[in-house]
Amino acid sequence: MKKILLAFDGSNASEGAFEFARRLNELSPILLTGVFLPQAELANLWSYADGVGSPLMIPLVEPGESELIKENIEHFEERCKHSGIEYRVHKDFFDLALPELKKESRYADLLILGSEIFYENIHAGSPNDYLEDALEDVKCPVILVPEKFDFPENIILAYDGSEESVFAIKQFAYLFPELTKKETLLVYISNEAEEDFPDKIQIEELAARHFNNLTMSKLDIPKKHFSTWASEKRSAIVVSGSYGRHGLSQLFKKSFVNDLIAEHWLPVFIAHK
C-alpha cells in the first residue's frame, strides 16, 4: 500500500487530482492524506527562505475562506468513503511551521497536485514562482494532474541521457508496477539528426526489465516542440526528471515538458533526488 499526499488549495479543491488518486486506489489500495491549505498561504508557504532560525507560522485564515475549507474537507471525506479509500485529513496545518509541512512529503511515496491552480493569472506557457518554489523542496515524486484528463493507458518516458531522467524512470516503475504493463514509449529528443541515442544499450536493458511493452524512439525535432508532440498522445502520462541540480524548479527553466504542464494537456510525473 502506498501513502499518497493530496495537497489542496483549501478553497478550490482539485477534482482532477482526487480522481487520479481514486483511479490509483482501484489499481492498488492506497492511504490518501488530504492536506488543506488556505489559498493565499498555499501560494506563499514555499517561497519563504530556508534556514530561518525560528519557526515560520502561517498567517490567519479569513473566516469566509475557513468555511470553504471545512466544506472541502467534508467533501473529501465523503468521496473517500464512497470510493472505499483509506484516508487521513491533516486539519492542523494552519498552525504548523513551514519545515513541518515540507517534512510531510518525506514520509510519503507520492504527492498529487492539481496543476491548473498553479497557473492562474500568469503569462501563458510560463510556470509561476508558486509552483517552482512548492516543488523544489518536495521529498517525494510528484504527479501534476489537469482537471480534465484520461487515465493513463500508455506511458511516455522522457529521456535525455541525464541521471535525473533515469532516476525518474526508475521511480515511476517502482511506484506503479500496475502501470508498467501498458504500452510504453521511451523517447529521446534530439535537435541533431546524426546525434547518437545516449547510452542506448544501458537504458534499454534497464527499461525493458520494468516495462513489458516497451518501444524506444529518437525524435528528430526541436525540444521546444516536444510538448505539442506529446499532447497528441491520448491517455498518456509523461515521466520526467528534474533536469537540474537545484531541484524541481529547474524543470521549468530547462525542460522540454514546460509547455506540456502549463497547458494542462497530460498528467506529468516528476521525480528528483
Secondary structure, 3 states (H helix, E strand, C coil): CEEEEEEEECCECCHHHHHHHHHHHHHCCEEEEEEEECHHHHHHHHHCCCCCCCCCCCCCCCHHHHHHHHHHHHHHHHHHHHHCCEEEEECCHHHCCHHHHHHHHHCCCEEEEEHHHHHCCCCCCCCCHHHHHHHHCCCCCEEEECCCCCCCCEEEEEECCCHHHHHHHHHHHHHCCCCCCCEEEEEEECCCCCCCCCCHHHHHHHHHHHCCEEEEEEECCCHHHHHHHHHCCCCEEEEEECCCCCCHHHHHHHCCCHHHHHCCCCCEEEECC
